[in-house]
Amino acid sequence: MECDKRSKQHHPMHLTFEETLKNTNIMLLMMGIPPCEEPYPDGVIAAIRRNLGFISSFLLLSYTTFGELIYLLQMFEREVNFLEVTFQAPCIGYCIIGVLKMIILAGRRNMIAELVAMFRTKWSQAIVHDEHWKVCEDTMKPAIRVTSVTALVNVVMGISFTVLPIAEMIYHHYYTGSWNRQLAFNIWWPFDVLSGAKYFWFVYPMYVVIGFTGIIIHMAFDCLFCILAAHLCMHFRILEHNLTHVVEVETRWEDSNDGNMSRLQTTVVNHQALIGCSVFMQSVFGNALFVNFLGSSIIICIQAFMITTVSGYTLVKFILFILCFLIELLMLCAYGEDIVQSSEALINAAYGCQWYDESKPFHRTVLQIIHRSQQPVLLTAWKIWPIQMSTFSRASWSYFTLLKTVYGDN
């Protein structure tokens, strides 16, 4: 009894489920999106009222996307070279991916809320004693730190990208005495932004807001995926711990046989439930990950190509741009790889659970676990790109070398 009391007293000091999603929910709220565990309210009017901030962010990013596309079309109406197009294309791609992520967040909001509710239930069921808490915190605390730091770094780089023209204008004015108005990226406006200071300084703050909105939507979506992936990994590791200790060594004979088999059957049920969670995650995030990987691969390719052809201020802009995408893809692939490894770890846990003194049904069940775990849980981007470290930068490098070769021949 005293041990149980001490354990309960220590529980408030442990990480809570809400804390694992706190920073992600803050990023969602910055775009006007309610917390990820909250489904749509009943009724169209109530849903619109609850998501007015999201609708505003979506309209802003949508206008930016169409404005960039119109500007690109206008570029083709005059003489334009290939390098000018590659300046505009990455910004368009970045906004398109952001808009699609917002559409997916909006369209699958109830599914995301259901998935979060599933992990909340498993959190309370799976974490029983101090060893489980240790597994939980060893998995979730690094995930919270990694996603938070990655989001912060990307926001800083994104804001730096949008304010760099100010530094360039000050530098140019210092050495020439004249102002050369510049913008971080090009959008069509119904008036000439560069024709006067009143237009320019009215529009420029909008560019900062647009850049911040784009970064936040990318990071919120990716951090949500990574945190939920970390939850899945944590439960696989708790399952690994339970499977390792499924046989009670001290009372292995006679009365303990039924208890060992019962614990093993519970482990099998939990294993199947986690596989079901991974299938649910695939249905929620699979299409978005495909758009993300396809678009990011092309954009990284273009950016890498541009870095080899420009210098000075422009070089700094494109380095910041490409770093945002590389860090984003690295984080996604790292947590996809973690799911693979944590699900594969059940093989060794099952083989080492001292099954050899148990009954034949126990042996068969262990063999089934080993057989199923030989096919690790692997999330994919629309069943094309496996979300693993081996995928990271492979396609981008191929596209980049092709583009470099073609342009070099010209």
C-alpha positions, 0 to 999 in steps of 0.5 A: 500500500505504501509503495502504491501511495508513493507511486501515485504521489509521483505521478503528478510529476510525470509528463502528461498527455496534454503536455505532449501536444501543447506546443503543436496546439499552440502552432495550430492556434496561431493559424486559428485552428482549434486544438488537434483533439477537438472535432468540428462542432455540430452545425455549419454556423458553429463550425465556421465561427470556431474556425474563423481564424483558420479561414482567414489564414487559408484565404491569405495563403491561397491569395498568395499562391494565386498571386505568385502564379499570376506573376509567373504567367506575367513573366512569360509574357516578356522575355524571361530566362530559365534562372528567373523562373527558378527564382519564382517556382520554389515560392509557389511550390512552398505555398501550394504545399501549405494550402494543401496541408491546410485543406487536409487539416480541415477535411480530416479534422474529425479523423485527427481528433479520433486518432488523438483520442485513441492515443489518449486512451492508450496512454492511460491504459499502457502506462502502469508502473515506473518502468513504463513511465521511464519508457514514456518520458525517454521517448516523448520528452526528446520528441517534444524538444526536437519538434519545438526546436525545429519549429523555432529554427524554421520560424526564425529562418522564415522570418529572416527570409522575409526581412532580408530585403530590408537589410539589402536595401539599407546596405544599398542606400548606404553605398549608393545614396538611393533606395532600391525597393525589394521584396522577399518574393513576387506576388501579383497585386492590383497596383504597382507595389514598387511605384511609391513608398506608401504602397511598398510599406503598406504591402511589406508587412503583409509579406512578413505575415504571409511568410510566418503563416506559411512556416507555421502551417508547415511546422504545425502539420509536420510536428503533429505527425512527428508527435503522434509518431513518437506516441506510436513508438512509445507504445511499441517500446512499452509493448517490447518491455511487457513482452520481455517480462511476460514470463514471471521467472520467480513463479514460472511453474504450475499456477503461473502458466495461465498468467503467463499465457494471459499476459502474452495474449494481452500483448498480442491484442495490444500489438494488433491495436498498434498496427491498427493505429499505424494504418489509421495514421497512414490514412490520415497523413499518407496523401499529405506526406506524398504532396510534401515529399514530392513538392519538397523534392522538386523545390530542394532540387531547384534550390540546390541548383540555384545555390550553385549559380548565384552569390551574395544576398541571393545566395543567403536567401536560397540557403535559408529556403533550402534549409527549411525544407531539409530540416522538415524532411529530416524530421519526418524521415527520422520519426518514420525510421523510429517507428520501423525500428521500434516495431522491429524490436519486438522480434528480439523481445519475443525471442528473449522472453524465456518461452522455452519452458512454456506450453506449446500454445505459448510457443505458437503465439510467440512465433506468430509475434516474431513472424508478424514483427518481421514486417515492421510498421512502415508509413509511406507517402501515398505508398510511393515513398517510405518515410525512412532515413534512406528516403531522405534527399535521395530523390532531391539529389537525383533531380538536382543532378539531372537539372544541373546536367541539362542546364550545363549542356545549354 
